[in-house]
Amino acid sequence: MLTQDMLHLITIEEGAFIDPSCTVIDPHRLTLRKGAFVGPEGLIDAGGGVEIGEAVRISYRCTIISLTHHITRSVWRRGVDGDRLRPVLIERGCWVGANVTIYPGVIVREGCVINAGSVVAKSTETHGLYCPPYAVRIKDLEFE
């Protein structure tokens, strides 16, 4: 849950909002552009950097992960060489539906709609509708 101490670490532009029920790891690496909205109960691991663009809407219980690690042969399977930072960018005017997971290194391009329940493992193309289970582009969207 976000506390007042954590909120001042996030870069929040005019009119942007993040629900206080969200969990943010490394809040100093999170940027919310003008008019961005992040709904309740989300998890944002911003260790690798997360930027949520202008007028983006993110629904409830979404997960955004911006770092990963090497898989090794050790019993723990996690590399000891540290995390691999993979920034996430959600460009202007996107809508991210409920319960979406966005993986490290993904760019959600301008004007995309990510349907509820999708897992976004690859960057998208502009102005597309992406549907679950893995966010696959199913059609082009009209835009002005």
Secondary structure, 3 states (H helix, E strand, C coil): CCCHHHHCCCEECCCCEECCCCEEECHHHEEECCCCEECCCCEEECCCCEEECCCCEECCCCEEECEECCECCCCCCECCCCCEECCEEECCCCEECCCCEECCCCEECCCCEECCCCEECCCCCCCEEEECCECEEEEECCCC
